[in-house]
Amino acid sequence: MIGSSIDRWPARWRIVAVVSAVLLAFGAVLALADSGRNSSFSVGLIAREFLFEPKEVTAGTGEIAFFVKNQGAIEHNLVLVAAGGKTVTLISIIEPGQTMRVTVSLPPGLYPLYCSLPGHKDAGMAATLRVTP
């Protein structure tokens, strides 16, 4: 008899195989449909006298984790502000050699980042975050 090996499976196992395949496909569709929502992004910044690298970063909407490494010889911090100058999040102090993390959820827009320690921002320690839809 010519046929596939599935023809020799008992009917119960064929049903289990079909149901499993359908559930797996349904799960994949749900995962793809949800992939655009609640995405998370990581942004790495280097802080040193007197700059942030890179100067411009881009992330999508959703949760954004900032990892800031102080490669300088003195303390720095990170302040992220929204339109109108309202502070959205901050890392108050980053000691030399230390890496700190802060997480925030943001809608699309441009957000200034800077070090608020006296004289640092004026010396050029600023960057821009662009959040895209």
DOLOKE-835827 format. One record per residue (C-alpha): residue in one letter; x, y, z. Coordinates in steps of 0.05 Angstrom, whole numbers. Example, Ala and Ser with C-alpha at 12.3 -4.5 7.8 and 13.67 -1.06 7.14 Angstrom:
% DOLOKE-835827
<pt><resn>A</resn><px>246</px><py>-90</py><pz>156</pz></pt>
<pt><resn>S</resn><px>273</px><py>-21</py><pz>143</pz></pt>
//
This chain:
% DOLOKE-835827
<pt><resn>M</resn><px>0</px><py>0</py><pz>0</pz></pt>
<pt><resn>I</resn><px>28</px><py>68</py><pz>-21</pz></pt>
<pt><resn>G</resn><px>13</px><py>126</py><pz>26</pz></pt>
<pt><resn>S</resn><px>43</px><py>171</py><pz>78</pz></pt>
<pt><resn>S</resn><px>65</px><py>146</py><pz>146</pz></pt>
<pt><resn>I</resn><px>12</px><py>188</py><pz>178</pz></pt>
<pt><resn>D</resn><px>-40</px><py>141</py><pz>148</pz></pt>
<pt><resn>R</resn><px>-16</px><py>88</py><pz>195</pz></pt>
<pt><resn>W</resn><px>-25</px><py>131</py><pz>258</pz></pt>
<pt><resn>P</resn><px>-87</px><py>116</py><pz>300</pz></pt>
<pt><resn>A</resn><px>-142</px><py>168</py><pz>289</pz></pt>
<pt><resn>R</resn><px>-133</px><py>195</py><pz>359</pz></pt>
<pt><resn>W</resn><px>-60</px><py>214</py><pz>345</pz></pt>
<pt><resn>R</resn><px>-77</px><py>246</py><pz>279</pz></pt>
<pt><resn>I</resn><px>-127</px><py>291</py><pz>314</pz></pt>
<pt><resn>V</resn><px>-75</px><py>309</py><pz>367</pz></pt>
<pt><resn>A</resn><px>-24</px><py>325</py><pz>313</pz></pt>
<pt><resn>V</resn><px>-73</px><py>369</py><pz>274</pz></pt>
<pt><resn>V</resn><px>-97</px><py>406</py><pz>337</pz></pt>
<pt><resn>S</resn><px>-24</px><py>417</py><pz>359</pz></pt>
<pt><resn>A</resn><px>-5</px><py>445</py><pz>291</pz></pt>
<pt><resn>V</resn><px>-65</px><py>492</py><pz>292</pz></pt>
<pt><resn>L</resn><px>-49</px><py>517</py><pz>363</pz></pt>
<pt><resn>L</resn><px>24</px><py>527</py><pz>345</pz></pt>
<pt><resn>A</resn><px>4</px><py>568</py><pz>283</pz></pt>
<pt><resn>F</resn><px>-46</px><py>609</py><pz>324</pz></pt>
<pt><resn>G</resn><px>7</px><py>624</py><pz>376</pz></pt>
<pt><resn>A</resn><px>56</px><py>647</py><pz>322</pz></pt>
<pt><resn>V</resn><px>3</px><py>694</py><pz>293</pz></pt>
<pt><resn>L</resn><px>-11</px><py>723</py><pz>361</pz></pt>
<pt><resn>A</resn><px>63</px><py>734</py><pz>374</pz></pt>
<pt><resn>L</resn><px>72</px><py>770</py><pz>308</pz></pt>
<pt><resn>A</resn><px>10</px><py>812</py><pz>319</pz></pt>
<pt><resn>D</resn><px>36</px><py>834</py><pz>387</pz></pt>
<pt><resn>S</resn><px>108</px><py>846</py><pz>366</pz></pt>
<pt><resn>G</resn><px>96</px><py>920</py><pz>353</pz></pt>
<pt><resn>R</resn><px>65</px><py>933</py><pz>421</pz></pt>
<pt><resn>N</resn><px>103</px><py>942</py><pz>486</pz></pt>
<pt><resn>S</resn><px>169</px><py>933</py><pz>451</pz></pt>
<pt><resn>S</resn><px>231</px><py>945</py><pz>492</pz></pt>
<pt><resn>F</resn><px>294</px><py>980</py><pz>469</pz></pt>
<pt><resn>S</resn><px>363</px><py>989</py><pz>499</pz></pt>
<pt><resn>V</resn><px>402</px><py>1052</py><pz>492</pz></pt>
<pt><resn>G</resn><px>476</px><py>1053</py><pz>511</pz></pt>
<pt><resn>L</resn><px>510</px><py>1119</py><pz>527</pz></pt>
<pt><resn>I</resn><px>581</px><py>1135</py><pz>547</pz></pt>
<pt><resn>A</resn><px>590</px><py>1194</py><pz>594</pz></pt>
<pt><resn>R</resn><px>657</px><py>1230</py><pz>600</pz></pt>
<pt><resn>E</resn><px>684</px><py>1301</py><pz>604</pz></pt>
<pt><resn>F</resn><px>643</px><py>1335</py><pz>576</pz></pt>
<pt><resn>L</resn><px>601</px><py>1295</py><pz>528</pz></pt>
<pt><resn>F</resn><px>553</px><py>1238</py><pz>517</pz></pt>
<pt><resn>E</resn><px>567</px><py>1188</py><pz>461</pz></pt>
<pt><resn>P</resn><px>531</px><py>1180</py><pz>416</pz></pt>
<pt><resn>K</resn><px>502</px><py>1251</py><pz>411</pz></pt>
<pt><resn>E</resn><px>438</px><py>1225</py><pz>378</pz></pt>
<pt><resn>V</resn><px>401</px><py>1160</py><pz>392</pz></pt>
<pt><resn>T</resn><px>337</px><py>1131</py><pz>365</pz></pt>
<pt><resn>A</resn><px>288</px><py>1082</py><pz>397</pz></pt>
<pt><resn>G</resn><px>217</px><py>1060</py><pz>384</pz></pt>
<pt><resn>T</resn><px>158</px><py>1073</py><pz>429</pz></pt>
<pt><resn>G</resn><px>151</px><py>1029</py><pz>490</pz></pt>
<pt><resn>E</resn><px>199</px><py>1013</py><pz>546</pz></pt>
<pt><resn>I</resn><px>268</px><py>1042</py><pz>536</pz></pt>
<pt><resn>A</resn><px>326</px><py>1021</py><pz>581</pz></pt>
<pt><resn>F</resn><px>384</px><py>1069</py><pz>585</pz></pt>
<pt><resn>F</resn><px>452</px><py>1040</py><pz>604</pz></pt>
<pt><resn>V</resn><px>500</px><py>1097</py><pz>619</pz></pt>
<pt><resn>K</resn><px>574</px><py>1083</py><pz>632</pz></pt>
<pt><resn>N</resn><px>616</px><py>1137</py><pz>662</pz></pt>
<pt><resn>Q</resn><px>684</px><py>1132</py><pz>628</pz></pt>
<pt><resn>G</resn><px>705</px><py>1199</py><pz>655</pz></pt>
<pt><resn>A</resn><px>747</px><py>1218</py><pz>715</pz></pt>
<pt><resn>I</resn><px>691</px><py>1255</py><pz>753</pz></pt>
<pt><resn>E</resn><px>618</px><py>1244</py><pz>771</pz></pt>
<pt><resn>H</resn><px>564</px><py>1254</py><pz>719</pz></pt>
<pt><resn>N</resn><px>489</px><py>1245</py><pz>716</pz></pt>
<pt><resn>L</resn><px>434</px><py>1237</py><pz>664</pz></pt>
<pt><resn>V</resn><px>370</px><py>1278</py><pz>659</pz></pt>
<pt><resn>L</resn><px>318</px><py>1264</py><pz>605</pz></pt>
<pt><resn>V</resn><px>266</px><py>1318</py><pz>594</pz></pt>
<pt><resn>A</resn><px>201</px><py>1324</py><pz>554</pz></pt>
<pt><resn>A</resn><px>174</px><py>1384</py><pz>516</pz></pt>
<pt><resn>G</resn><px>168</px><py>1442</py><pz>563</pz></pt>
<pt><resn>G</resn><px>228</px><py>1421</py><pz>604</pz></pt>
<pt><resn>K</resn><px>192</px><py>1371</py><pz>650</pz></pt>
<pt><resn>T</resn><px>240</px><py>1318</py><pz>676</pz></pt>
<pt><resn>V</resn><px>217</px><py>1249</py><pz>652</pz></pt>
<pt><resn>T</resn><px>271</px><py>1208</py><pz>686</pz></pt>
<pt><resn>L</resn><px>341</px><py>1215</py><pz>714</pz></pt>
<pt><resn>I</resn><px>401</px><py>1180</py><pz>742</pz></pt>
<pt><resn>S</resn><px>424</px><py>1225</py><pz>798</pz></pt>
<pt><resn>I</resn><px>498</px><py>1206</py><pz>802</pz></pt>
<pt><resn>I</resn><px>542</px><py>1160</py><pz>760</pz></pt>
<pt><resn>E</resn><px>610</px><py>1151</py><pz>792</pz></pt>
<pt><resn>P</resn><px>673</px><py>1143</py><pz>749</pz></pt>
<pt><resn>G</resn><px>676</px><py>1072</py><pz>721</pz></pt>
<pt><resn>Q</resn><px>604</px><py>1058</py><pz>741</pz></pt>
<pt><resn>T</resn><px>547</px><py>1037</py><pz>694</pz></pt>
<pt><resn>M</resn><px>477</px><py>1055</py><pz>715</pz></pt>
<pt><resn>R</resn><px>409</px><py>1036</py><pz>685</pz></pt>
<pt><resn>V</resn><px>342</px><py>1072</py><pz>683</pz></pt>
<pt><resn>T</resn><px>279</px><py>1050</py><pz>646</pz></pt>
<pt><resn>V</resn><px>223</px><py>1094</py><pz>619</pz></pt>
<pt><resn>S</resn><px>165</px><py>1088</py><pz>571</pz></pt>
<pt><resn>L</resn><px>158</px><py>1145</py><pz>521</pz></pt>
<pt><resn>P</resn><px>112</px><py>1166</py><pz>465</pz></pt>
<pt><resn>P</resn><px>141</px><py>1189</py><pz>398</pz></pt>
<pt><resn>G</resn><px>180</px><py>1254</py><pz>400</pz></pt>
<pt><resn>L</resn><px>248</px><py>1287</py><pz>411</pz></pt>
<pt><resn>Y</resn><px>277</px><py>1286</py><pz>481</pz></pt>
<pt><resn>P</resn><px>338</px><py>1324</py><pz>505</pz></pt>
<pt><resn>L</resn><px>387</px><py>1287</py><pz>550</pz></pt>
<pt><resn>Y</resn><px>440</px><py>1323</py><pz>590</pz></pt>
<pt><resn>C</resn><px>484</px><py>1322</py><pz>652</pz></pt>
<pt><resn>S</resn><px>456</px><py>1372</py><pz>702</pz></pt>
<pt><resn>L</resn><px>518</px><py>1377</py><pz>745</pz></pt>
<pt><resn>P</resn><px>544</px><py>1449</py><pz>748</pz></pt>
<pt><resn>G</resn><px>575</px><py>1470</py><pz>682</pz></pt>
<pt><resn>H</resn><px>571</px><py>1402</py><pz>648</pz></pt>
<pt><resn>K</resn><px>512</px><py>1417</py><pz>601</pz></pt>
<pt><resn>D</resn><px>542</px><py>1485</py><pz>583</pz></pt>
<pt><resn>A</resn><px>607</px><py>1450</py><pz>566</pz></pt>
<pt><resn>G</resn><px>570</px><py>1406</py><pz>515</pz></pt>
<pt><resn>M</resn><px>548</px><py>1346</py><pz>556</pz></pt>
<pt><resn>A</resn><px>481</px><py>1337</py><pz>520</pz></pt>
<pt><resn>A</resn><px>449</px><py>1290</py><pz>471</pz></pt>
<pt><resn>T</resn><px>382</px><py>1277</py><pz>437</pz></pt>
<pt><resn>L</resn><px>336</px><py>1218</py><pz>439</pz></pt>
<pt><resn>R</resn><px>288</px><py>1209</py><pz>381</pz></pt>
<pt><resn>V</resn><px>229</px><py>1162</py><pz>396</pz></pt>
<pt><resn>T</resn><px>195</px><py>1137</py><pz>333</pz></pt>
<pt><resn>P</resn><px>127</px><py>1104</py><pz>326</pz></pt>
//
